[in-house]
Amino acid sequence: MAPLIPEEIEHYISAHTTPQGELLERLRQETQARMANPGMMVGATEGRLLTILARLCNARLAIEIGTFTGYSALCIAEGIADDGKLVTCDIDPDAVAIAQRYFAESLYGHKIELKLGPALESLDTLEPLIDFAFIDGDKENYPAYWEKLVPMMRTGGLIIVDNVLWSGKALNPVEPSDWGISELNARVVKDERVEAVMLSVRDGITVALKR
């Protein structure tokens, strides 16, 4: 399937976005070299957007579902308050081993708490009210993550959902991952608890504001 956005446009967007810095560039390169699915990592443009959104909503408590190698976690941690905390969840010990090394190097790593295990179980350990949430885990569970998170968000908090276009497969779902995203998208637009917008950033993201 062809890219949703032409490569030259992606390069132009990246060139006109504030760079993420040397540490994240090293993490990007290591992820591409060592991981079987490096495309699971958010891009630099989306990473910068996460930083800005976390900062705009004055986030102190943030949650991320899907750490992978830690790129998005570091972007979110940069945007939250100096005394804030990001709880990031994943089940892949190999990926999070890379993430932990970069957390230790980062100026923002002290804000990050990593939970290794199923995200729905990790969410049970958190207290409301959450200011900022980023959903980027296994796609089949997207609807379950959404229903778990929305009641835990404060009014004015933001939920960001990644891969909502799923390379266009959300339009004509076939696989369980396709259906998970398609169901979530249909649910969000009808959910009166939030105000939402879907954006064609990278593989599509939804930004939802808790009413």
N, C-alpha and C positions, 0 to 999 in steps of 0.2 A: 504494500500500500504506500502511495506517495506521501511525503511529509505534509502535514496540514498547513504549514507555512513554508514558503520557498527558502532554501538555505541562505541565499543572498540577503533576504529580508531578516532572517535570524541573526546573521552577522552584523547587519546594520543596527538592529535593536541592541545587540550586545555592546557594540562600539559606542552607543549613546546612553549607556546605563552606568552608574557609578560602579567601579570595579569592586570585587569582593575581597581582594587582597591576596598576599603571597601564601598564607597558610591554607586558605581554601583552594587556591590553585594547585598546591601540592596534593591536597586531599583529592581533588578532581582527577589529577594524573594518576595517583596510586589506585583509585577506585577503577579507573578505566583499564589499568594494567593488570589488576589482580582479581577483580570480581567478574563472575560469569555474565552478570546482567547489569552492566554499569549504567544503562539507561534508567534504572530505578532511582538514580540520584537526580535531585532537582537541578535545573540549569542555573547559571549565574543570574540571569534576569529574574527568574522566579525567586531565587534566594534573596535578591535585593528587595523584591516586593514583600516577601515575608518579614524582613527586617523593618521596613517602613510601616507595614500594617500593624505589627506588634507595638511599634513605638507610637503610632497614631492613637491606639486604643489604651495607651498607658498601662500595658499589661504588667502585672506582677506575678500572677500564677498562670502558666501556660502548660498545655499538654500536647504531645505529638504522638500520633499512632503511626509507627513505621520509622525507626531510626535509620536503618540501613548503615551506611558508613559515616553518618553524622553531619553531612553538609548542611541539610536544612535545619538541624538542631542548632548548629553554630550560628546560622543566620537569625533564627528566632531569638536565641539567647542574646545576641547583640542588640536586639530591639527592645527587650523587656527591661524593666527598671533595674537599677544597680543592685537592689536588695531583693530582686525577684527570683523566681524559680521556674525552670522548665523541667517537667517530667516527661521523658521520652521512652517509648516502649517498643520492644522488638523481641523476636524469638530466635534470631540467627546469631549464635555466638561468634562466628567468624567475622561477620560484618561489624558487630558492635565492638569487637576487639580493635579493629581499625579506628572506629569512632572514638573509643576511649583514649587512644594515643593522642589524637588531635584535640580532644577536650582538654587533656592535660597541658597541651602547649598553648591553648587559646587564652586570651585575656578574659573570655566570657565563660570558660569551662567551669568555673566554680558555681555558676548558676544552674548547671545541668545535673539532674538526677536520672540515672538510667535504670529502667526496670526491665529485666530479662524474663520474658514469659508472655502468655496470651494477654493482649491489650485489654480485653473486656474484664479480665480478672484484676489487672493493674488499676483500671478505672475505679474499681470497688474500693481501693485504698485511699482515694482522693476525697477531699471535702469540697463541696461547692463553696464559694462561687468562682468558677474559672473565667479568666479574662480573655484567653486566646487559645484556640485549638486548631491543630493541623492534622487532617486525616489523610494518610498516605500509606496505609497498610494493605493487607490482602483485600482484594476488591469484592470477593464474595460476601464479606462481612461489613461492607460499607453501610447498608441500612441499619444493621445492629449498632455500629459505632455511632451513627447519627442519633438514633433513639436514646442511646445511653448518655450522649453528651449534651443534647439540647437542654434537658432539665437542670444540668449542672452548670450551665453558663449564666453569668450575671447579665442583667439588662445592659445592652450596649457592648457586650462581648462579641467577639468575632470567631466564627468557625470557617476555616479554609479547607476546601476539599480538592485534592489533586486528581489529575487524570480523568476528569469528568467527560472528556470526549473519547478517550481510550482509542486513539488513532482512528476515530470515526466508527469504531465497533459499537459504541453506545447507541447509534442510530438503528442498527440492525443486529441486535444481540443474538449470539449463538451459544457461546461458552458460558459457564457459570460466572466467570469474572465479568463478562459483558453484561449479563443480566443483573449482577450486583450493582454495577454502576448505573445501568439504565433505570433500575428500580429506585435507587437513591435519587437520581435526578428528577424523576417523576414525583417523588415524595417531597423533595425540598421546595419545589415551586408551588405546591399546595399547602405547605406548612405555615399556618398563620402565626406561629411563634417566632418566625424570622422574616426578615426582608432580605432577598437574595439576588445576586447577579452572577451570571455565568460569563466568564471571560475566555477569549481564545489565546491565552498565554500558554506557550509550549503545548502541552497535551490537554489543555483546558483546565481551568480552576473555577470553582464556585466560591464566592465570598458571601457569607450569610451573617447578618447582624441580628443578634437576639433582641427581640422587642421587649 
